[in-house]
Amino acid sequence: MTRRGLRRIEYSLLAAGLAILGYCGAELLNSHIQQARGARELDRQLDQVRRNPPAVSVAPAAIADGTPVGEVEVPKLHFSAVVFQGTSDGILAQGVGHLDASAFPGQAGNVVLAAHRDTFFRGLRNIRRGDLVQVTTPYGMRTYAVDLTEVVKPTETSVMARTATPTLTLITCYPFYYVGHAPKRFIVRARPISG
């Protein structure tokens, strides 16, 4: 191969690398913008609920996808993120998603939250049994204690099933440092201790 041909390959690879970096940077910027937008909307909702408390202490059943519905925080891991209704790719690019069919914090059943392992739920790799997870919505704050973590196949959908008792389930892809579509799912199960 000639020097000129090698130079063309070098420039092509450099351009591809810059395009990938630009795309990743744009996605990161978008997620920060959406988190800020979601936080502002949550503040507005919290203020509205404080001024005019609802008769029901939990959120209504029908919430439009993409609507900010709360915030999840793991104090020990110094992690917090806005939770949006739904779990489509577009929503998970903005923040943590609340699975449509799952319970809402304060309701009986399984509250299922999902996020990407390489963005919002990266810190879950360090979560341990007994760690506290706080979920705040306009209808109150619930504190959960982690009971277990496990790794399952993506086809193991029973982790999202309804439960007889209040439960919080956090789901992300696994392994955390895998390049490409991860072959497994990391599950965190927690039980309410207050609220």
C-alpha positions, 0 to 999 in steps of 0.5 A: 500500500502506498503512503498516500493510501495509508494517509487516506485510511488514517484520515478516514479513521480520524474522521470516523473517530471524531464523528463517534465522539461528537455523537457521544457528546451530543447524547451526553449533553442531551441527557443533561438537558433532559435531567435539568428539564425533568428536575424543573418539572418535578419542582413545579409538580411538588410545589403544586402538590404542596399548595393543593394536596391531592385526596389520593396519596399516590400518583394516578394510573395514567401518566403520559410517557416521557413525563417526569414522575420522580427522582431516585437516589442512592445516598451511599453511591452519591447518585440521583436521577430524574425518573420519567414515565416509560422505558423506550430508548428515547426515554432511557436516553433522558434518565431512569424509566418507570415501567408502565405496567408496574406499581407507582411508589406508595402503591402495593406491588412492584415498582420497576425502574430501568436505566442504561448501565453506562449512564444513569445506573452505572453506580449500581455496580457498587450497591450492596445489601442494606443500602438505602434507595429513596424514590421521591414523587410529588406524592411523597418519598419512599425509602427502600433497603436493598435485599438482594442483587442478582444477574439474570438473562434478558428473557427472565421477565419474572423480575418485573412481575407484580408482587403481593408486597411493596417492592422496588426493582432496579434493572440495568444491563450487565456486565457494566463494562461490556462493549455493545449490547450486554448479554445479561441484566443486573437486578436490584430488589429492595423493600420499603422501610418508610413512607 
